[in-house]
Amino acid sequence: EVFYLEPVFAQADTWTRKTAMPSRRLALGACTLKNKVYAVGGYDWPLGFDRERPGTIVTEEYDPATDTWRTVAPMSTGRRWFSAIASGGRCFAIGGQKDLDQPGIPGVEEYNPATDSWRRRAEMPAARMGHASAALDGKIYVMGGTSSPDAAASGTLFVYDVAQNTWTRKADMPRARVLLTAAAVDGLIYAFGGGRTYAGAPSAEVQRYNPADDTWKLVGNMPQPRSEHSAAEAGGRIYIMGGREVKACTPGDDCIDPPALSSLEEFDPQTGNWTTRARMLGGRTGQASSSAGGKIYAVGGSRSISYGRGGNAALEEYTPPAR
């Protein structure tokens, strides 16, 4: 008697829980290189501790084919609230903050999976943390952020030429933003949300940059304001997930964060339309996301940035609708 096993396909527009990271982290970055996802940096705030941990140097590699993690070479500098972006088969860790209440840093490191090693590259023209990055045609676009937790958001755009290892400043954003996210599709860069300050209420605005003529344009709004969220591109669509919507601060008191968002919104750059998609299995803010093999991976983050919430090691896989 012969038995035939039918292949199992993930249902479209669904999230699936996968093997958790070896370490709990939020304010981390993620890159995809050769269909493997790298979770880089970030920090934890363990329950029972009276302060956040410094940025970590840890880098962990996830293989979707086997649903397994392994620890790879660490960065030379621990960092949190930075950006990680893949370009030319390498992963770049850009800027960030070393520890609580410290200013941003301009440092850049590049990870090579072939040699399992990091090397330092040219620093940004200015220190940044809470910024966003997108890669396009051999260049990395670093936008927004701030120089320190107490400073207002910046609208600068710095462009890194990977081959030349040089930085150039381009046109400023129409709206300065921090704790935003970004993605590139069809030769254009899109920046989503963020706030005017670290503790400020986030925006829903979408800003589009055209490298061909060095211009920005406001192109509508997300369905809800967000900051500390993440973005990933798959199939020509941009997916915005998690983060926080509001943050109430009373003068003289600590800021109180609401629960993190679990919602997922799909943006079609061709039409400018938004579609609400399946929620993540749990709300998270300060997470990272990256796409691999046509699927999206959301990793780390926290239920809230409030005191004592701690980092998250959870990994979820999203299967977008078929096109």
Order of alpha helices (4+ residues) and beta strands (2+ residues): beta-beta-beta-beta-beta-beta-beta-beta-beta-beta-beta-beta-beta-beta-beta-beta-beta-beta-beta-beta-beta-beta-beta-beta
